Amino acid sequence: MAERIVVDPITRIEGHLRIEAKVENGKIVDAWSSGTMFRGIEKILNGRDPRDAWYITQRFCGVCTTVHSIASIRAVENALGIKVPYNAELIRNIIMGSQYIQDHVVHFYHLHALDWVDITSALQADPKKTAALQQSVSDWKYSSEDYFRGIQERIGAFVKTGRLGPFANAYWGHSAYKLPPEANLMATAHYLQALELQKEIIKIHAVLGSKNPHPQTFLVGGMAIPIDPNSQNAINADKIAMLLEYNKLAVEFVEQVYVPDILAVAPFYLDWAGIGAGHKNYMSYGEFPETQLGYPNDMWLPSGIIKGGDLSNIIEVDQAKIAEDSAHAWYVDKSAKHPYDGSTERHYTGPKPPYDFLDVEKEYSYVKAPRYEGEPMEVGPLARMLVAYAKGHPEVKAVVDAVLGKLNAGPEVLFSTLGRTAARAIESLVTAKRVDKWIMDLATNIKSGDYQVHAGSKWEPSTWPSVAKGYGYHEAPRGALGHWIVIKDGAIKNYQAVVPSTWNAGPMDKGDVHGPYEQSLIGTPIADPDKPLEILRTIHSFDPCLACAVHLYDEKDKLRSKVKIL
């Protein structure tokens, strides 16, 4: 007999997401994804100076704020035909690359690992055997018996407080946790180390962007941080050395901890290499321009579309084929619209809270349903790594083949929940190593006497056409991010952002075709409908960020505060 279950909110994500699923004979047979809060920031942008948009769009999210800055700036630069200096492209690459590593480390260890790791089980581990396990997977410096005994004592002290929260033993003793105590102790140690590591990596943003989150040195036409070898307040030899040192920490951790952890944990959960595939449609906009030609030329990670899991046929991306469908979303305009023509007028028609279930036959989400040529697309690290792998990207292909070799599996296992988790680690490794190249390319270009960071010939609105349209792509850590802008008489006439979690979390479209989250859950076995851990595993593997997709909400429609933007 079918049973409908609800997980609301999905925890350990950014923002608020509700999942409803129909379970029959121990498997999910249907699923619905809902963003229950409204985003309205796009409306704030109308009428404003396009050069200010990057600063406002950072507030779409409080985590990966840089991503909206760069997508917004690229949209304006595309609309006005601005070419960015080489130094600025490299500085942007370093900022964005370090964001990948920090974001992926935080996601795996602090948001996703608790789906697989039972922290309290680590109290039963033998520290000597844990040390031997650590030494067998890498040369990581923290691998002694005494070190792991110390970690175990810290866990014991924490457990005695009785306030475990999300660290309670394996979702109340769920049977789907399979790691032995020694692996759990090793993973818990790495959880704590990752807290320190992510703090160090992101200092690259403080050096190049003045602060994090919300770096301050982005600028339409380039960057606002100066280059001057003779100034302490500019990019100089000391700053270059500092960047290399921070990135060295990232390479070391990803190479000796993150990737080995994935390889150590995966064999215990290989059944998840056959769960969570979804539509097998993937899209990447491409990222990291590396030559003097500038964005969008000569990008290190290639763009492309994969349909139905066919790695032999990579289709090029055309932004004109993107549309957002609102047939099942709480918006006034129900027709599928290209972002240039999109609107953000909400119209809530759902049940009055509190309620048991959404009416999924009608509208059930504030997240729209983006489509490429009418088809849903999964975006994110898995999409990027698959497109790069299929196109023969040398670094990606080498690491993917090495990981698959260790697991004795073929590329088909990547179409899964486990594949998404592994792709994020693979991308962290290849990107961390590439950041070093971008830092050294910047140093070399400065040494040649080129200090330019900004192209200002089209800064003044008097140089702009009366009407201009542009789009800006960025491959954010969570996936393909696009901003579209329409400029009229020097001001923003329309602004639309189609973010990664909109692509992945969107509801059904007008043809009742499910979005990626929904489709990936169908067919998933559920051991205990009262403890639907399996839903969390697959949804967390996407690294949802609903804060980017929706915002302010009050179920009683009371005004909470007024904000005046000058």
ROKOL-387812 format. One record per residue (C-alpha): x, y, z. Coordinates in steps of 0.5 Angstrom, whole numbers, padded with zeros to 4 digits, always signed. Example, Ala and Ser with C-alpha at 12.3 -4.5 7.8 and 13.67 -1.06 7.14 Angstrom:
2
+0025-0009+0016/+0027-0002+0014/
END
This chain:
566
+0000+0000+0000/+0003+0007-0002/+0005+0012+0004/+0006+0019+0003/+0012+0022+0007/+0015+0029+0008/+0021+0032+0010/+0021+0039+0012/+0026+0042+0013/+0031+0038+0009/+0037+0040+0014/+0044+0041+0013/+0043+0046+0007/+0043+0053+0005/+0036+0055+0005/+0029+0052+0006/+0027+0046+0002/+0021+0041+0003/+0021+0034+0000/+0015+0030-0001/+0015+0023-0003/+0010+0017-0005/+0013+0010-0002/+0010+0004-0004/+0013-0003-0003/+0020+0000+0000/+0021+0004-0006/+0020+0011-0007/+0015+0011-0013/+0014+0019-0014/+0017+0025-0011/+0016+0033-0011/+0021+0038-0009/+0018+0045-0006/+0022+0051-0004/+0017+0054+0001/+0020+0061+0001/+0020+0067-0004/+0026+0070-0007/+0025+0078-0009/+0032+0081-0010/+0031+0081-0018/+0025+0086-0017/+0030+0090-0012/+0035+0091-0018/+0030+0094-0023/+0031+0101-0024/+0038+0101-0021/+0045+0103-0024/+0047+0096-0028/+0054+0097-0025/+0051+0096-0018/+0048+0090-0019/+0054+0085-0017/+0054+0088-0010/+0046+0087-0009/+0046+0080-0012/+0052+0078-0008/+0046+0078-0002/+0042+0072-0006/+0046+0068-0002/+0051+0069+0005/+0055+0063+0003/+0058+0063-0004/+0057+0070-0005/+0062+0071-0010/+0059+0067-0015/+0053+0072-0016/+0058+0078-0017/+0062+0075-0022/+0055+0072-0026/+0052+0079-0025/+0059+0083-0028/+0059+0078-0034/+0052+0080-0036/+0053+0087-0036/+0060+0086-0039/+0057+0082-0044/+0051+0087-0045/+0056+0093-0046/+0061+0089-0050/+0067+0090-0045/+0073+0086-0045/+0077+0085-0039/+0084+0086-0038/+0088+0079-0037/+0090+0081-0030/+0083+0081-0028/+0081+0075-0031/+0087+0071-0027/+0085+0075-0020/+0078+0072-0022/+0080+0065-0023/+0084+0065-0017/+0078+0068-0013/+0073+0063-0016/+0078+0057-0016/+0079+0058-0008/+0071+0058-0007/+0071+0051-0011/+0075+0048-0006/+0073+0051+0001/+0065+0050-0001/+0067+0043-0003/+0070+0041+0003/+0065+0044+0007/+0060+0041+0004/+0063+0034+0004/+0065+0034+0011/+0060+0039+0015/+0054+0038+0011/+0054+0031+0007/+0059+0026+0011/+0054+0025+0017/+0049+0022+0012/+0055+0016+0012/+0059+0017+0018/+0056+0015+0025/+0060+0020+0030/+0059+0016+0036/+0061+0010+0034/+0068+0012+0034/+0068+0011+0041/+0068+0004+0040/+0074+0005+0035/+0081+0002+0037/+0086+0008+0036/+0092+0004+0034/+0088+0001+0028/+0085+0007+0026/+0092+0010+0026/+0094+0004+0021/+0088+0005+0017/+0090+0013+0016/+0097+0011+0014/+0094+0006+0009/+0090+0011+0005/+0095+0017+0005/+0101+0020+0008/+0097+0025+0012/+0101+0028+0018/+0096+0027+0023/+0096+0019+0023/+0099+0017+0030/+0095+0013+0035/+0096+0018+0040/+0093+0023+0036/+0087+0019+0035/+0086+0017+0042/+0086+0025+0043/+0080+0026+0038/+0077+0020+0041/+0077+0023+0048/+0074+0030+0045/+0068+0026+0042/+0067+0022+0049/+0067+0029+0053/+0062+0032+0047/+0058+0026+0048/+0057+0026+0056/+0054+0033+0055/+0048+0030+0052/+0047+0035+0047/+0049+0032+0041/+0044+0035+0036/+0046+0033+0029/+0051+0028+0031/+0046+0023+0035/+0048+0016+0033/+0047+0015+0026/+0040+0018+0025/+0037+0014+0032/+0041+0008+0030/+0039+0007+0023/+0041+0001+0020/+0044+0004+0013/+0050+0006+0017/+0056+0001+0015/+0063+0004+0017/+0067+0000+0022/+0068+0004+0028/+0076+0006+0026/+0073+0009+0020/+0068+0013+0023/+0074+0016+0028/+0078+0017+0022/+0073+0021+0019/+0071+0025+0025/+0078+0027+0026/+0078+0030+0019/+0071+0033+0020/+0075+0037+0025/+0081+0038+0021/+0076+0041+0015/+0074+0046+0020/+0080+0049+0021/+0083+0048+0013/+0076+0051+0010/+0078+0058+0015/+0085+0058+0012/+0083+0057+0005/+0078+0062+0004/+0083+0067+0007/+0085+0068-0001/+0079+0072-0001/+0081+0077+0004/+0087+0078+0000/+0084+0079-0006/+0077+0081-0004/+0079+0085+0002/+0074+0080+0006/+0069+0074+0006/+0064+0073+0005/+0062+0079+0000/+0069+0081-0003/+0069+0088-0004/+0074+0088-0010/+0069+0086-0016/+0068+0091-0021/+0065+0092-0028/+0071+0092-0033/+0076+0088-0029/+0078+0089-0021/+0078+0094-0016/+0085+0091-0013/+0091+0095-0015/+0098+0092-0017/+0104+0095-0015/+0110+0091-0013/+0112+0097-0009/+0106+0098-0005/+0104+0094+0001/+0097+0096+0000/+0097+0092-0007/+0098+0086-0010/+0106+0085-0010/+0111+0079-0009/+0109+0078-0001/+0102+0077-0003/+0103+0072-0009/+0107+0068-0004/+0102+0069+0001/+0097+0066-0004/+0101+0060-0006/+0102+0058+0002/+0094+0058+0003/+0093+0054-0004/+0099+0049-0001/+0095+0048+0005/+0089+0046+0000/+0092+0042-0005/+0095+0038+0001/+0089+0037+0005/+0085+0035-0002/+0090+0030-0004/+0092+0027+0003/+0085+0027+0006/+0079+0029+0002/+0080+0024-0004/+0083+0018+0000/+0077+0019+0005/+0072+0018-0001/+0076+0012-0004/+0076+0009+0003/+0068+0010+0005/+0066+0009-0002/+0067+0001-0002/+0062+0001+0004/+0057+0004+0000/+0058+0002-0007/+0050+0000-0008/+0049+0008-0008/+0053+0008-0015/+0046+0005-0017/+0042+0010-0014/+0040+0017-0015/+0041+0018-0023/+0035+0022-0025/+0035+0024-0032/+0042+0023-0034/+0042+0030-0037/+0048+0035-0035/+0050+0042-0037/+0056+0046-0036/+0057+0053-0038/+0065+0052-0038/+0069+0056-0033/+0076+0059-0032/+0079+0063-0038/+0086+0062-0039/+0089+0066-0044/+0089+0074-0046/+0083+0073-0051/+0079+0073-0044/+0072+0070-0042/+0069+0066-0045/+0075+0064-0050/+0080+0058-0048/+0076+0056-0042/+0080+0051-0037/+0073+0047-0036/+0069+0046-0042/+0062+0048-0043/+0057+0042-0046/+0051+0038-0045/+0050+0031-0044/+0043+0028-0046/+0041+0021-0043/+0048+0019-0040/+0051+0019-0047/+0058+0021-0046/+0059+0020-0054/+0055+0026-0056/+0057+0033-0053/+0052+0039-0055/+0054+0046-0054/+0050+0051-0050/+0046+0056-0053/+0043+0061-0048/+0037+0062-0053/+0035+0055-0052/+0034+0056-0044/+0027+0058-0041/+0024+0058-0034/+0017+0054-0034/+0012+0056-0028/+0007+0051-0029/+0007+0048-0022/+0010+0055-0019/+0007+0060-0015/+0008+0066-0020/+0003+0070-0024/+0006+0068-0031/+0005+0061-0032/+0008+0061-0039/+0015+0059-0041/+0020+0065-0042/+0027+0066-0044/+0030+0070-0038/+0030+0076-0042/+0023+0076-0042/+0022+0073-0035/+0018+0076-0029/+0018+0075-0021/+0011+0077-0019/+0009+0071-0014/+0002+0069-0013/+0001+0064-0008/-0004+0059-0009/-0002+0053-0004/-0005+0051+0002/-0006+0055+0008/-0001+0053+0014/+0000+0049+0018/-0002+0043+0013/+0000+0036+0012/+0001+0036+0004/+0002+0040-0002/-0003+0040-0008/+0002+0037-0013/-0003+0037-0018/-0003+0045-0018/+0003+0049-0016/+0007+0047-0010/+0014+0051-0010/+0017+0058-0011/+0022+0055-0015/+0021+0055-0022/+0023+0050-0027/+0028+0052-0032/+0029+0048-0038/+0034+0047-0044/+0030+0046-0051/+0024+0044-0046/+0028+0039-0042/+0031+0039-0035/+0038+0039-0034/+0042+0037-0028/+0048+0042-0026/+0054+0042-0021/+0061+0038-0020/+0058+0032-0023/+0056+0035-0030/+0062+0039-0030/+0067+0033-0029/+0062+0029-0034/+0063+0034-0040/+0070+0035-0038/+0071+0027-0038/+0067+0026-0045/+0071+0032-0048/+0078+0029-0046/+0080+0034-0041/+0087+0031-0039/+0087+0033-0031/+0080+0031-0030/+0081+0024-0034/+0087+0022-0031/+0084+0023-0024/+0077+0020-0026/+0080+0014-0029/+0085+0013-0023/+0078+0014-0018/+0074+0009-0022/+0080+0004-0023/+0081+0004-0015/+0073+0002-0015/+0074-0003-0020/+0068+0001-0024/+0066+0004-0030/+0064+0011-0032/+0057+0009-0031/+0057+0009-0024/+0058+0016-0024/+0051+0017-0026/+0049+0016-0018/+0048+0019-0011/+0055+0017-0010/+0058+0020-0017/+0056+0027-0015/+0060+0026-0008/+0066+0023-0012/+0066+0028-0017/+0066+0034-0012/+0072+0031-0009/+0075+0030-0016/+0074+0037-0018/+0077+0040-0012/+0084+0036-0013/+0084+0038-0020/+0082+0045-0019/+0087+0046-0013/+0093+0044-0017/+0090+0049-0022/+0090+0055-0018/+0097+0055-0017/+0098+0056-0024/+0093+0062-0024/+0097+0065-0019/+0104+0064-0022/+0101+0066-0029/+0099+0073-0025/+0106+0073-0022/+0109+0072-0029/+0105+0078-0033/+0106+0083-0027/+0113+0081-0028/+0113+0083-0035/+0110+0090-0033/+0103+0089-0034/+0099+0092-0028/+0092+0094-0031/+0086+0091-0028/+0081+0095-0031/+0078+0097-0037/+0075+0104-0036/+0073+0106-0044/+0066+0104-0043/+0065+0106-0035/+0061+0112-0037/+0053+0111-0038/+0054+0116-0044/+0058+0111-0048/+0052+0106-0047/+0047+0104-0053/+0040+0106-0051/+0038+0099-0050/+0043+0093-0049/+0042+0086-0047/+0047+0081-0044/+0048+0075-0040/+0053+0072-0035/+0055+0065-0034/+0059+0062-0028/+0060+0055-0026/+0059+0056-0019/+0061+0050-0014/+0054+0048-0014/+0053+0049-0022/+0051+0053-0028/+0049+0060-0026/+0046+0065-0031/+0044+0072-0030/+0041+0076-0035/+0040+0083-0036/+0036+0088-0040/+0039+0095-0040/+0035+0101-0042/+0037+0109-0042/+0043+0107-0037/+0038+0103-0032/+0036+0096-0031/+0030+0095-0034/+0029+0087-0033/+0034+0082-0029/+0033+0075-0028/+0038+0070-0025/+0037+0062-0026/+0041+0059-0021/+0044+0052-0020/+0039+0050-0015/+0033+0053-0019/+0036+0048-0024/+0036+0042-0020/+0031+0043-0015/+0025+0046-0020/+0018+0043-0019/+0015+0039-0025/+0014+0043-0032/+0008+0044-0036/+0008+0037-0039/+0009+0034-0031/+0016+0032-0033/+0020+0032-0026/+0026+0036-0024/+0032+0033-0022/+0032+0032-0015/+0025+0029-0016/+0027+0024-0021/+0033+0022-0018/+0029+0020-0012/+0024+0016-0016/+0026+0008-0015/+0030+0010-0008/+0029+0004-0003/+0027+0007+0004/+0029+0002+0009/+0024+0006+0014/+0019+0011+0012/+0019+0014+0019/+0027+0015+0018/+0028+0017+0011/+0035+0018+0011/+0036+0015+0004/+0032+0022+0002/+0037+0026+0005/+0043+0022+0002/+0041+0024-0005/+0038+0031-0004/+0045+0033+0000/+0049+0030-0006/+0047+0036-0010/+0049+0041-0005/+0042+0045-0005/+0042+0052-0004/+0035+0054-0003/+0037+0061-0001/+0039+0063-0008/+0032+0061-0010/+0028+0064-0005/+0028+0069+0001/+0023+0072+0005/+0017+0069+0008/+0012+0070+0014/+0006+0065+0014/+0002+0070+0017/+0003+0075+0012/+0006+0080+0018/+0011+0085+0016/+0017+0083+0020/+0022+0089+0018/+0023+0095+0013/+0029+0096+0009/+0030+0102+0005/+0036+0101-0001/+0039+0108-0003/
END
